[in-house]
Amino acid sequence: MVATHPPFEVVSRELPGGVTVIVRPDPLLGFTVLNVWHSVGSLHDPIGRSGLAHLVEHVMSGASEGIRDAPGPVGSVHATTAYECTNYLETGPASALPELLAGAVDRIKSGAAGLSDAVLERHRRIVLEEIHQREEPARFGSGLRRNLRLLFGADHPLGKPPFGALKEISAMTPTDVRGFIERHYGTSRLVVSIIGPVHPEHAMELVARHMTGLPYGQPSGDGRLASAASGRTRREDVQEGQPTGMLRYAIALPAARERLAAASEVVMTALAGATWSVIGSDLVHEYRLLGALAQHERCGDGPSIGLLKISAPAGVDLHDLEKAVAARLGDLARTGIREDVLTAAKAQRGKEQLAVLGSARLCAEELCREQSWSGDPSGITGRLDAVRAVTVDQVSEIIAGPLARPSVVAFHTDPPGNPTWIV
């Protein structure tokens, strides 16, 4: 007998108060996932206050600490801040869904209430420490910040990483945090997804019962962002005590809603990370590369961001390596992508998307993302079809367009004998 799989059932509804609820019943799952998505992120940080959305995330995560009166731990909570969203993912037994919802509501109602200077300072220290850990010089942490500034310009909403800038976070006040929560943490920007052994109607009733009376807030709007800054220097050389070298590339790619979105995902998959990739085994062997990794950060209001990181041992001339990479990309632009590389990249990207659909936690977040971007959470299954349908011509458009205009940051190794903090 051939095994069959149940259909990908998704039930979604906008409740009278404005919150959108998505339920994917899975009777075989041994736990319940609650994903609470607020359509507000670092793109909404006021000028001079980059990192405010990130700081608010930490304040909100701590708002409901200690309020749950269950005899034991309910489950785990994981919060993240991105350009377009702040996301709170919680897991627990199915019986704990009412309590998980109560905690999510308490975050919204109590996040700004009674926020003292001392409480804010405690969360600020955590955020600043996170940034310090990301940006220790010999870990190449400043690369993302430098790439984005070169690509978009320091004043562009995408010109800084979502986690913010140290000086600007240090200057934030409780008034900044309260105002941000009041403007952006309303039901007009709230999407809730639930996956687990729950009945859709029962889950909808629970959400409606707990979230009635929440403030509506300001609508998120439908503003589109401009693409990369033009007329700027897109290259920078850095020497910060690294024992190894690195080239970092950033590319402004089509937004997730645009025609070539799937093609851009396939192109980034084809660039690095496998022997068949464009930065493949021959280049790795010739320059004794320590690694080559490509990433794709999707953005609904665009542009999305492609990142390419190439690590080289001490002694490799990064200028020569950069020329070799430029020549490889130039060949790609002239001759197009090989059919076998395109096939492998599409298969790899499809595999990654299937992994998202197969993971309750990842799928819960993706359902909210798709609802926020397209208004139809079931559209996540269509993304796999879009990747499979990517053509050579579409890939060539990405290669000749955005891929030809990257920002480049070269982290050079220190001269021999110059000590670094890494032993």
VENQUI-V861104 format. One record per residue. N is the residue number from 1. RES is the residue in one small letter. SS is DSSP state (A for helix, B for strand, O for the rest). PSI is psi in whole degrees, 0 to 359 (NA if undefined). OMEGA is omega in whole degrees, -180 to 180 (* if undefined). Layout:
n=N res=RES ss=SS psi=PSI omega=OMEGA
n=N res=RES ss=SS psi=PSI omega=OMEGA
This chain:
n=1 res=m ss=O psi=135 omega=179
n=2 res=v ss=O psi=129 omega=-180
n=3 res=a ss=O psi=139 omega=177
n=4 res=t ss=O psi=154 omega=-180
n=5 res=h ss=O psi=143 omega=180
n=6 res=p ss=O psi=153 omega=180
n=7 res=p ss=O psi=158 omega=179
n=8 res=f ss=O psi=88 omega=-175
n=9 res=e ss=O psi=125 omega=177
n=10 res=v ss=O psi=128 omega=176
n=11 res=v ss=B psi=126 omega=-180
n=12 res=s ss=B psi=151 omega=-178
n=13 res=r ss=B psi=142 omega=172
n=14 res=e ss=B psi=121 omega=-179
n=15 res=l ss=O psi=160 omega=-177
n=16 res=p ss=O psi=328 omega=-178
n=17 res=g ss=O psi=350 omega=178
n=18 res=g ss=O psi=340 omega=-179
n=19 res=v ss=O psi=140 omega=176
n=20 res=t ss=B psi=132 omega=-178
n=21 res=v ss=B psi=133 omega=179
n=22 res=i ss=B psi=129 omega=180
n=23 res=v ss=B psi=129 omega=172
n=24 res=r ss=B psi=100 omega=-179
n=25 res=p ss=B psi=136 omega=177
n=26 res=d ss=O psi=90 omega=-175
n=27 res=p ss=O psi=344 omega=-179
n=28 res=l ss=O psi=351 omega=-179
n=29 res=l ss=O psi=135 omega=-176
n=30 res=g ss=O psi=6 omega=180
n=31 res=f ss=O psi=175 omega=179
n=32 res=t ss=B psi=139 omega=177
n=33 res=v ss=B psi=129 omega=175
n=34 res=l ss=B psi=119 omega=177
n=35 res=n ss=B psi=122 omega=-180
n=36 res=v ss=B psi=113 omega=-173
n=37 res=w ss=B psi=120 omega=174
n=38 res=h ss=B psi=121 omega=-178
n=39 res=s ss=O psi=62 omega=177
n=40 res=v ss=O psi=133 omega=-180
n=41 res=g ss=O psi=205 omega=-175
n=42 res=s ss=A psi=340 omega=175
n=43 res=l ss=A psi=341 omega=-179
n=44 res=h ss=A psi=2 omega=176
n=45 res=d ss=O psi=132 omega=176
n=46 res=p ss=O psi=157 omega=177
n=47 res=i ss=O psi=132 omega=-178
n=48 res=g ss=O psi=3 omega=-180
n=49 res=r ss=O psi=40 omega=178
n=50 res=s ss=O psi=137 omega=-176
n=51 res=g ss=O psi=0 omega=-180
n=52 res=l ss=A psi=317 omega=178
n=53 res=a ss=A psi=322 omega=179
n=54 res=h ss=A psi=315 omega=178
n=55 res=l ss=A psi=319 omega=178
n=56 res=v ss=A psi=321 omega=178
n=57 res=e ss=A psi=316 omega=-180
n=58 res=h ss=A psi=320 omega=177
n=59 res=v ss=A psi=316 omega=-179
n=60 res=m ss=A psi=322 omega=180
n=61 res=s ss=A psi=327 omega=-180
n=62 res=g ss=O psi=356 omega=-174
n=63 res=a ss=O psi=326 omega=-175
n=64 res=s ss=O psi=12 omega=180
n=65 res=e ss=O psi=130 omega=175
n=66 res=g ss=O psi=357 omega=-177
n=67 res=i ss=O psi=340 omega=-176
n=68 res=r ss=O psi=132 omega=-173
n=69 res=d ss=O psi=19 omega=177
n=70 res=a ss=O psi=149 omega=-178
n=71 res=p ss=O psi=340 omega=-180
n=72 res=g ss=O psi=180 omega=180
n=73 res=p ss=O psi=136 omega=-180
n=74 res=v ss=O psi=315 omega=-178
n=75 res=g ss=B psi=199 omega=-178
n=76 res=s ss=B psi=150 omega=179
n=77 res=v ss=B psi=134 omega=178
n=78 res=h ss=B psi=125 omega=-177
n=79 res=a ss=B psi=144 omega=179
n=80 res=t ss=B psi=152 omega=174
n=81 res=t ss=B psi=129 omega=177
n=82 res=a ss=O psi=188 omega=-180
n=83 res=y ss=O psi=318 omega=-171
n=84 res=e ss=O psi=355 omega=-174
n=85 res=c ss=O psi=158 omega=164
n=86 res=t ss=B psi=128 omega=-166
n=87 res=n ss=B psi=131 omega=178
n=88 res=y ss=B psi=115 omega=-177
n=89 res=l ss=B psi=125 omega=-179
n=90 res=e ss=B psi=146 omega=176
n=91 res=t ss=B psi=152 omega=178
n=92 res=g ss=B psi=177 omega=177
n=93 res=p ss=O psi=155 omega=-178
n=94 res=a ss=A psi=326 omega=-179
n=95 res=s ss=A psi=343 omega=-177
n=96 res=a ss=A psi=5 omega=-177
n=97 res=l ss=A psi=316 omega=178
n=98 res=p ss=A psi=321 omega=-179
n=99 res=e ss=A psi=324 omega=176
n=100 res=l ss=A psi=319 omega=178
n=101 res=l ss=A psi=322 omega=179
n=102 res=a ss=A psi=321 omega=178
n=103 res=g ss=A psi=322 omega=179
n=104 res=a ss=A psi=319 omega=179
n=105 res=v ss=A psi=320 omega=-180
n=106 res=d ss=A psi=326 omega=177
n=107 res=r ss=A psi=315 omega=-176
n=108 res=i ss=A psi=318 omega=-176
n=109 res=k ss=A psi=325 omega=-171
n=110 res=s ss=A psi=359 omega=-175
n=111 res=g ss=O psi=320 omega=-178
n=112 res=a ss=O psi=349 omega=-176
n=113 res=a ss=O psi=129 omega=176
n=114 res=g ss=O psi=27 omega=-180
n=115 res=l ss=O psi=106 omega=-179
n=116 res=s ss=O psi=168 omega=176
n=117 res=d ss=A psi=321 omega=-178
n=118 res=a ss=A psi=317 omega=179
n=119 res=v ss=A psi=315 omega=179
n=120 res=l ss=A psi=319 omega=-179
n=121 res=e ss=A psi=325 omega=178
n=122 res=r ss=A psi=315 omega=179
n=123 res=h ss=A psi=325 omega=179
n=124 res=r ss=A psi=318 omega=-180
n=125 res=r ss=A psi=321 omega=179
n=126 res=i ss=A psi=315 omega=-180
n=127 res=v ss=A psi=316 omega=180
n=128 res=l ss=A psi=322 omega=178
n=129 res=e ss=A psi=321 omega=176
n=130 res=e ss=A psi=316 omega=-179
n=131 res=i ss=A psi=318 omega=178
n=132 res=h ss=A psi=318 omega=-180
n=133 res=q ss=A psi=326 omega=178
n=134 res=r ss=A psi=329 omega=-166
n=135 res=e ss=O psi=24 omega=170
n=136 res=e ss=O psi=128 omega=-171
n=137 res=p ss=A psi=314 omega=-175
n=138 res=a ss=A psi=1 omega=173
n=139 res=r ss=A psi=11 omega=177
n=140 res=f ss=O psi=24 omega=-174
n=141 res=g ss=O psi=333 omega=-179
n=142 res=s ss=A psi=358 omega=-176
n=143 res=g ss=A psi=314 omega=-180
n=144 res=l ss=A psi=315 omega=-180
n=145 res=r ss=A psi=316 omega=-180
n=146 res=r ss=A psi=316 omega=179
n=147 res=n ss=A psi=313 omega=-177
n=148 res=l ss=A psi=321 omega=179
n=149 res=r ss=A psi=319 omega=179
n=150 res=l ss=A psi=322 omega=-173
n=151 res=l ss=A psi=317 omega=-173
n=152 res=f ss=A psi=336 omega=-172
n=153 res=g ss=O psi=145 omega=-174
n=154 res=a ss=O psi=335 omega=-177
n=155 res=d ss=O psi=355 omega=179
n=156 res=h ss=O psi=145 omega=179
n=157 res=p ss=O psi=333 omega=177
n=158 res=l ss=O psi=6 omega=-176
n=159 res=g ss=O psi=357 omega=178
n=160 res=k ss=O psi=151 omega=175
n=161 res=p ss=O psi=156 omega=-178
n=162 res=p ss=O psi=336 omega=-176
n=163 res=f ss=O psi=348 omega=170
n=164 res=g ss=O psi=181 omega=-178
n=165 res=a ss=O psi=142 omega=-174
n=166 res=l ss=A psi=310 omega=-175
n=167 res=k ss=A psi=322 omega=-177
n=168 res=e ss=A psi=323 omega=176
n=169 res=i ss=A psi=322 omega=-179
n=170 res=s ss=A psi=337 omega=-177
n=171 res=a ss=O psi=357 omega=-175
n=172 res=m ss=O psi=150 omega=-176
n=173 res=t ss=O psi=165 omega=174
n=174 res=p ss=A psi=328 omega=178
n=175 res=t ss=A psi=320 omega=177
n=176 res=d ss=A psi=314 omega=-177
n=177 res=v ss=A psi=313 omega=-179
n=178 res=r ss=A psi=317 omega=180
n=179 res=g ss=A psi=321 omega=180
n=180 res=f ss=A psi=316 omega=-180
n=181 res=i ss=A psi=316 omega=-179
n=182 res=e ss=A psi=323 omega=-179
n=183 res=r ss=A psi=320 omega=-165
n=184 res=h ss=A psi=346 omega=-176
n=185 res=y ss=O psi=42 omega=177
n=186 res=g ss=O psi=174 omega=-177
n=187 res=t ss=A psi=340 omega=179
n=188 res=s ss=A psi=340 omega=-180
n=189 res=r ss=A psi=18 omega=-172
n=190 res=l ss=B psi=126 omega=175
n=191 res=v ss=B psi=131 omega=-179
n=192 res=v ss=B psi=130 omega=174
n=193 res=s ss=B psi=145 omega=-179
n=194 res=i ss=B psi=128 omega=176
n=195 res=i ss=B psi=132 omega=178
n=196 res=g ss=B psi=190 omega=-179
n=197 res=p ss=O psi=65 omega=-178
n=198 res=v ss=O psi=151 omega=175
n=199 res=h ss=O psi=133 omega=-176
n=200 res=p ss=A psi=314 omega=-177
n=201 res=e ss=A psi=322 omega=178
n=202 res=h ss=A psi=318 omega=179
n=203 res=a ss=A psi=319 omega=178
n=204 res=m ss=A psi=317 omega=179
n=205 res=e ss=A psi=320 omega=180
n=206 res=l ss=A psi=315 omega=-180
n=207 res=v ss=A psi=314 omega=-179
n=208 res=a ss=A psi=320 omega=-178
n=209 res=r ss=A psi=318 omega=-176
n=210 res=h ss=A psi=329 omega=-171
n=211 res=m ss=A psi=5 omega=174
n=212 res=t ss=O psi=133 omega=177
n=213 res=g ss=O psi=357 omega=176
n=214 res=l ss=O psi=148 omega=179
n=215 res=p ss=O psi=147 omega=-179
n=216 res=y ss=O psi=324 omega=180
n=217 res=g ss=O psi=191 omega=179
n=218 res=q ss=O psi=135 omega=176
n=219 res=p ss=O psi=149 omega=-176
n=220 res=s ss=O psi=337 omega=-178
n=221 res=g ss=O psi=184 omega=-177
n=222 res=d ss=O psi=41 omega=-179
n=223 res=g ss=O psi=139 omega=177
n=224 res=r ss=O psi=145 omega=-179
n=225 res=l ss=O psi=147 omega=173
n=226 res=a ss=O psi=160 omega=-179
n=227 res=s ss=O psi=201 omega=-174
n=228 res=a ss=O psi=150 omega=178
n=229 res=a ss=O psi=142 omega=-180
n=230 res=s ss=O psi=158 omega=176
n=231 res=g ss=O psi=18 omega=-179
n=232 res=r ss=O psi=156 omega=171
n=233 res=t ss=O psi=128 omega=-175
n=234 res=r ss=O psi=22 omega=-178
n=235 res=r ss=B psi=145 omega=-179
n=236 res=e ss=B psi=137 omega=175
n=237 res=d ss=B psi=135 omega=-176
n=238 res=v ss=B psi=142 omega=174
n=239 res=q ss=B psi=102 omega=-173
n=240 res=e ss=B psi=27 omega=178
n=241 res=g ss=B psi=22 omega=-180
n=242 res=q ss=B psi=137 omega=175
n=243 res=p ss=O psi=346 omega=176
n=244 res=t ss=O psi=172 omega=-180
n=245 res=g ss=B psi=162 omega=178
n=246 res=m ss=B psi=139 omega=168
n=247 res=l ss=B psi=130 omega=178
n=248 res=r ss=B psi=129 omega=178
n=249 res=y ss=B psi=141 omega=173
n=250 res=a ss=B psi=137 omega=-176
n=251 res=i ss=B psi=135 omega=175
n=252 res=a ss=B psi=114 omega=-174
n=253 res=l ss=B psi=167 omega=179
n=254 res=p ss=O psi=146 omega=177
n=255 res=a ss=O psi=160 omega=-177
n=256 res=a ss=O psi=337 omega=-179
n=257 res=r ss=O psi=352 omega=-171
n=258 res=e ss=O psi=167 omega=-172
n=259 res=r ss=O psi=319 omega=-174
n=260 res=l ss=O psi=19 omega=-178
n=261 res=a ss=A psi=312 omega=-179
n=262 res=a ss=A psi=323 omega=179
n=263 res=a ss=A psi=323 omega=179
n=264 res=s ss=A psi=324 omega=176
n=265 res=e ss=A psi=318 omega=-180
n=266 res=v ss=A psi=319 omega=180
n=267 res=v ss=A psi=313 omega=-180
n=268 res=m ss=A psi=324 omega=177
n=269 res=t ss=A psi=325 omega=-177
n=270 res=a ss=A psi=344 omega=-173
n=271 res=l ss=A psi=316 omega=-171
n=272 res=a ss=O psi=165 omega=174
n=273 res=g ss=O psi=355 omega=179
n=274 res=a ss=O psi=159 omega=-179
n=275 res=t ss=O psi=333 omega=-179
n=276 res=w ss=O psi=355 omega=-173
n=277 res=s ss=O psi=170 omega=-178
n=278 res=v ss=O psi=313 omega=172
n=279 res=i ss=O psi=70 omega=-168
n=280 res=g ss=O psi=199 omega=-171
n=281 res=s ss=A psi=327 omega=-177
n=282 res=d ss=A psi=317 omega=178
n=283 res=l ss=A psi=321 omega=177
n=284 res=v ss=A psi=317 omega=-179
n=285 res=h ss=A psi=317 omega=-176
n=286 res=e ss=A psi=320 omega=-177
n=287 res=y ss=O psi=10 omega=180
n=288 res=r ss=O psi=43 omega=-175
n=289 res=l ss=B psi=143 omega=178
n=290 res=l ss=B psi=341 omega=179
n=291 res=g ss=B psi=155 omega=175
n=292 res=a ss=B psi=121 omega=-174
n=293 res=l ss=B psi=134 omega=176
n=294 res=a ss=B psi=139 omega=179
n=295 res=q ss=B psi=157 omega=179
n=296 res=h ss=B psi=115 omega=179
n=297 res=e ss=B psi=108 omega=-177
n=298 res=r ss=O psi=143 omega=177
n=299 res=c ss=O psi=130 omega=-176
n=300 res=g ss=O psi=321 omega=179
n=301 res=d ss=O psi=356 omega=170
n=302 res=g ss=O psi=168 omega=-9
n=303 res=p ss=O psi=157 omega=171
n=304 res=s ss=B psi=169 omega=-174
n=305 res=i ss=B psi=126 omega=173
n=306 res=g ss=B psi=137 omega=-179
n=307 res=l ss=B psi=134 omega=177
n=308 res=l ss=B psi=123 omega=-179
n=309 res=k ss=B psi=125 omega=-179
n=310 res=i ss=B psi=117 omega=-177
n=311 res=s ss=B psi=136 omega=-177
n=312 res=a ss=B psi=147 omega=179
n=313 res=p ss=O psi=164 omega=176
n=314 res=a ss=O psi=140 omega=-179
n=315 res=g ss=O psi=340 omega=177
n=316 res=v ss=O psi=128 omega=178
n=317 res=d ss=O psi=113 omega=-177
n=318 res=l ss=A psi=333 omega=177
n=319 res=h ss=A psi=318 omega=177
n=320 res=d ss=A psi=317 omega=179
n=321 res=l ss=A psi=319 omega=179
n=322 res=e ss=A psi=321 omega=177
n=323 res=k ss=A psi=320 omega=-180
n=324 res=a ss=A psi=319 omega=179
n=325 res=v ss=A psi=318 omega=179
n=326 res=a ss=A psi=320 omega=178
n=327 res=a ss=A psi=320 omega=179
n=328 res=r ss=A psi=317 omega=179
n=329 res=l ss=A psi=326 omega=176
n=330 res=g ss=A psi=318 omega=176
n=331 res=d ss=A psi=321 omega=-180
n=332 res=l ss=A psi=321 omega=180
n=333 res=a ss=A psi=325 omega=-178
n=334 res=r ss=A psi=317 omega=-172
n=335 res=t ss=A psi=347 omega=-176
n=336 res=g ss=O psi=171 omega=-178
n=337 res=i ss=O psi=142 omega=178
n=338 res=r ss=O psi=147 omega=-177
n=339 res=e ss=A psi=321 omega=-179
n=340 res=d ss=A psi=324 omega=177
n=341 res=v ss=A psi=318 omega=178
n=342 res=l ss=A psi=315 omega=180
n=343 res=t ss=A psi=316 omega=180
n=344 res=a ss=A psi=320 omega=-179
n=345 res=a ss=A psi=319 omega=178
n=346 res=k ss=A psi=321 omega=179
n=347 res=a ss=A psi=318 omega=180
n=348 res=q ss=A psi=316 omega=179
n=349 res=r ss=A psi=321 omega=177
n=350 res=g ss=A psi=321 omega=178
n=351 res=k ss=A psi=319 omega=179
n=352 res=e ss=A psi=322 omega=179
n=353 res=q ss=A psi=323 omega=176
n=354 res=l ss=A psi=325 omega=177
n=355 res=a ss=A psi=324 omega=177
n=356 res=v ss=A psi=314 omega=180
n=357 res=l ss=A psi=331 omega=-177
n=358 res=g ss=A psi=351 omega=180
n=359 res=s ss=O psi=122 omega=-178
n=360 res=a ss=A psi=319 omega=-178
n=361 res=r ss=A psi=312 omega=180
n=362 res=l ss=A psi=321 omega=-178
n=363 res=c ss=A psi=323 omega=-180
n=364 res=a ss=A psi=317 omega=178
n=365 res=e ss=A psi=320 omega=-178
n=366 res=e ss=A psi=326 omega=176
n=367 res=l ss=A psi=317 omega=178
n=368 res=c ss=A psi=319 omega=-180
n=369 res=r ss=A psi=315 omega=-179
n=370 res=e ss=A psi=321 omega=177
n=371 res=q ss=A psi=318 omega=-179
n=372 res=s ss=A psi=323 omega=-176
n=373 res=w ss=A psi=317 omega=-171
n=374 res=s ss=A psi=345 omega=-177
n=375 res=g ss=O psi=5 omega=-179
n=376 res=d ss=O psi=99 omega=-176
n=377 res=p ss=A psi=332 omega=180
n=378 res=s ss=A psi=351 omega=179
n=379 res=g ss=A psi=349 omega=179
n=380 res=i ss=A psi=332 omega=178
n=381 res=t ss=A psi=334 omega=179
n=382 res=g ss=A psi=342 omega=179
n=383 res=r ss=A psi=327 omega=177
n=384 res=l ss=A psi=319 omega=177
n=385 res=d ss=A psi=323 omega=180
n=386 res=a ss=A psi=322 omega=177
n=387 res=v ss=A psi=316 omega=-180
n=388 res=r ss=A psi=333 omega=-177
n=389 res=a ss=O psi=359 omega=-179
n=390 res=v ss=O psi=135 omega=-177
n=391 res=t ss=O psi=166 omega=177
n=392 res=v ss=A psi=320 omega=-180
n=393 res=d ss=A psi=320 omega=178
n=394 res=q ss=A psi=318 omega=178
n=395 res=v ss=A psi=320 omega=180
n=396 res=s ss=A psi=325 omega=177
n=397 res=e ss=A psi=320 omega=179
n=398 res=i ss=A psi=318 omega=-178
n=399 res=i ss=A psi=317 omega=-178
n=400 res=a ss=A psi=340 omega=-178
n=401 res=g ss=O psi=260 omega=-174
n=402 res=p ss=A psi=321 omega=-177
n=403 res=l ss=A psi=338 omega=180
n=404 res=a ss=A psi=358 omega=-177
n=405 res=r ss=O psi=59 omega=-179
n=406 res=p ss=O psi=167 omega=162
n=407 res=s ss=B psi=145 omega=-175
n=408 res=v ss=B psi=130 omega=173
n=409 res=v ss=B psi=124 omega=-179
n=410 res=a ss=B psi=116 omega=175
n=411 res=f ss=B psi=107 omega=-178
n=412 res=h ss=B psi=150 omega=176
n=413 res=t ss=B psi=155 omega=176
n=414 res=d ss=O psi=155 omega=175
n=415 res=p ss=O psi=153 omega=180
n=416 res=p ss=O psi=136 omega=178
n=417 res=g ss=O psi=347 omega=178
n=418 res=n ss=O psi=114 omega=-173
n=419 res=p ss=O psi=149 omega=173
n=420 res=t ss=O psi=170 omega=-177
n=421 res=w ss=O psi=352 omega=173
n=422 res=i ss=O psi=122 omega=-179
n=423 res=v ss=O psi=NA omega=*
